[in-house]
Amino acid sequence: MWTWAAAVLVAVLLFNAVSTPGFFVLTMRDGRIYGSLVDVLNRAAPVGLLSLGMTLVIATGGVDLSVGAIMAIAGTVAAGLIARPTGSPFQGGRPSPGLAVPLGLGSGVVAGLFNGVLISVLELQPIVATLLLMVAGRGIAQLLANGQIVTFSDVGFAGLARNAFLGLPNPVWLMLAGLLVFGLLTRMTSVGLFVEATGSNPIASRYVGVNARAVRLTVYALSGLCAALAGLITTADIQAADANNSGLYLELDAILAVSVGGTALAGGRFSLVGSLIGALLMQSMTTTILTRGVAPETTLVLKAAIVVGVCLLQAPSFREAVAARFGGLRT
Amino acid sequence: MNRSFLKDKLPIAITASVLVALILAAGMRFPNFLTLRVLANLLSDNAFLGVVAVGLTFVILTGGIDLSVGSMVGLSSIVAAKLIGTAHLHPLLALTVSLLLGAILGAAQGFLIARYGLPPFLVTLAGLFLCKGVALRISQESIQIDHPFFSAVTGWSLPLPGNASMTAPALLFLLVFGVAIFIARQTRFGRTIYAIGGGAASARLMGLNVRRTLVATYVLSSICAAFGGVLFALYTSSGNAVSGSGLELDAIAAVVIGGTLLSGGFGSVVGTLLGILTIGVVQTAITFEGTLSSWWTRIVIGALLLAFMLVQKAIEAAASRSGTANAH
């Protein structure tokens, strides 16, 4: 499923190995590994986490456009609890970095449940239902931040993004932990089966007793949780929460990573590993463009080409057209 | 109540009542609100959003979506500004180039969607990335437009009674709006769009050229977005690559608030105008209020959007009930 993405990822990395001397060099300093590869992994973590949640959502035949806005909300909640900015709802209390992570994650789950209720109970189309928080979410985040960029200084919370464990930065571990948890959840329990059943044929799965409503509610809540974690990481990294720009357009990157990773966009079939490979591919392209000194806007154009390419490769009518053109070849 | 009344007339009636209620409420709170001047400004301030939303209405009527319109606004405004500023083209020529660019992008998107059945949401997402990337490549900074013809158009306005006036973008918006109503109601193209939204398969069986109509719909949407970019350039006398960021969401919100069903087939251009005015009134009222910050606009628009989606859902449920009732 994700062989194409993996092949392109390897090709991009090899291109860098040839063109940028020292790209594959890893050095150990103060018990921490440094190098371009670690940098790619570290920077891919937020989109990687988003794409894990997005994978399950897309596998049920839905989509979650609100993850970028949820990142902003979660980041603002965490920063607000630490910095207690004046004029915001957090004003007054003692700085409580201990609450930042649980309440930040909690805000993401609440937002995800809101999406889930709209989609599973009220049966709104996922694109439309999540569009709602995409529009209003940043407004809510700004309300929570009283329109400011909330800056703070807290070594403990910043460590979430800045510290390292066993040589690798924490975000990398969080991304891998996310993969492990989601992998176990979907492959070791029946949740994965339920998700695929809901996505491939909701009516048939209802007849065999799958509670599609509960499945949908769960995947959107999980997507909100992943988004919140991604938001906390980016907030901890820069020690500031920017309601306007945190996670801006990252929902699109996550959808792109998922589709590149071989998850069927119509639902029913998914690959968590593929999505992470997709996220790594996008980040390694961005890194390549930056290290080659090409204008960073080129990344956007490349992404556009990849979306269209991947969609075409997945489209049956395109495969048929290609097969007809090149007679003997099987696609 | 029959089905077409429920799906066709009721949403727009609700939107119209909400709009009137909002205007009256704002008028009671702020004595200066109910003046021709405020209403004329409402049109000027929302002209580019309006043109974009009118184009988007057609796409949504087919059951599709176009996420590229916001970035197209930015691209078109920066291309126009660059052509006038650096290449010293006449503004009318620059405008034509911008619109052509929109047509080409729309045709490419429409082709991928209609020919290969790719999801509109993803294809136009690619369009969003492409436009944004190209626009930022052209210029990251806002480009001032300084041209006698351009200044003349920007400076001109149609005087109205009560010290009010109608700017050129506002009039152009009304013109586009009129043309769009004509297209939707009086042309074969418009009727085919509604038929596709009702069901692409049955439209094909009726002998309608679904593929060509779909391509044309996306071309129309992109041209409207490009024209929106030109209006933005007129409105601000400059081009800016990021000017349309997030505009696609406002435009979708306007279309939905205007009573067009996102599943396609039902809705109207008039509704979209009402949707635009509703958003505009909310924005203006929040500005008048003074103490409320601008982010309240997004929250109120989100709440309105939610309310209208729930209304749509209820209408659909009622329509399918009355549909079955009629069948028996």
Chai-1 contact restraints between the chains, C-beta under 6 A:
chainA,res_idxA,chainB,res_idxB,connection_type,confidence,min_distance_angstrom,max_distance_angstrom,comment,restraint_id
A,L124,B,M309,contact,1.0,0.0,6.0,A-B,restraint_1
A,V128,B,L262,contact,1.0,0.0,6.0,A-B,restraint_2
A,L132,B,G302,contact,1.0,0.0,6.0,A-B,restraint_3
A,L132,B,L305,contact,1.0,0.0,6.0,A-B,restraint_4
A,L132,B,L306,contact,1.0,0.0,6.0,A-B,restraint_5
A,V135,B,L249,contact,1.0,0.0,6.0,A-B,restraint_6
A,V135,B,R298,contact,1.0,0.0,6.0,A-B,restraint_7
A,V135,B,G302,contact,1.0,0.0,6.0,A-B,restraint_8
A,A136,B,R298,contact,1.0,0.0,6.0,A-B,restraint_9
A,A136,B,I299,contact,1.0,0.0,6.0,A-B,restraint_10
A,A136,B,G302,contact,1.0,0.0,6.0,A-B,restraint_11
A,G139,B,W295,contact,1.0,0.0,6.0,A-B,restraint_12
A,G139,B,R298,contact,1.0,0.0,6.0,A-B,restraint_13
A,G139,B,I299,contact,1.0,0.0,6.0,A-B,restraint_14
A,Q142,B,W295,contact,1.0,0.0,6.0,A-B,restraint_15
A,L143,B,W295,contact,1.0,0.0,6.0,A-B,restraint_16
A,G147,B,S293,contact,1.0,0.0,6.0,A-B,restraint_17
A,L252,B,L125,contact,1.0,0.0,6.0,A-B,restraint_18
A,E297,B,G133,contact,1.0,0.0,6.0,A-B,restraint_19
A,E297,B,L136,contact,1.0,0.0,6.0,A-B,restraint_20
A,E297,B,R137,contact,1.0,0.0,6.0,A-B,restraint_21
A,L300,B,F129,contact,1.0,0.0,6.0,A-B,restraint_22
A,L300,B,K132,contact,1.0,0.0,6.0,A-B,restraint_23
A,L300,B,G133,contact,1.0,0.0,6.0,A-B,restraint_24
A,V301,B,L130,contact,1.0,0.0,6.0,A-B,restraint_25
A,V301,B,G133,contact,1.0,0.0,6.0,A-B,restraint_26
A,K303,B,F129,contact,1.0,0.0,6.0,A-B,restraint_27
A,A304,B,A126,contact,1.0,0.0,6.0,A-B,restraint_28
A,A304,B,F129,contact,1.0,0.0,6.0,A-B,restraint_29
A,A304,B,L130,contact,1.0,0.0,6.0,A-B,restraint_30
A,V307,B,L122,contact,1.0,0.0,6.0,A-B,restraint_31
A,V307,B,A126,contact,1.0,0.0,6.0,A-B,restraint_32
A,V308,B,A126,contact,1.0,0.0,6.0,A-B,restraint_33
A,C311,B,L118,contact,1.0,0.0,6.0,A-B,restraint_34
A,C311,B,L122,contact,1.0,0.0,6.0,A-B,restraint_35
A,A315,B,Y116,contact,1.0,0.0,6.0,A-B,restraint_36
A,A315,B,L118,contact,1.0,0.0,6.0,A-B,restraint_37
A,S317,B,Y116,contact,1.0,0.0,6.0,A-B,restraint_38
A,S317,B,G117,contact,1.0,0.0,6.0,A-B,restraint_39
A,F318,B,Y116,contact,1.0,0.0,6.0,A-B,restraint_40
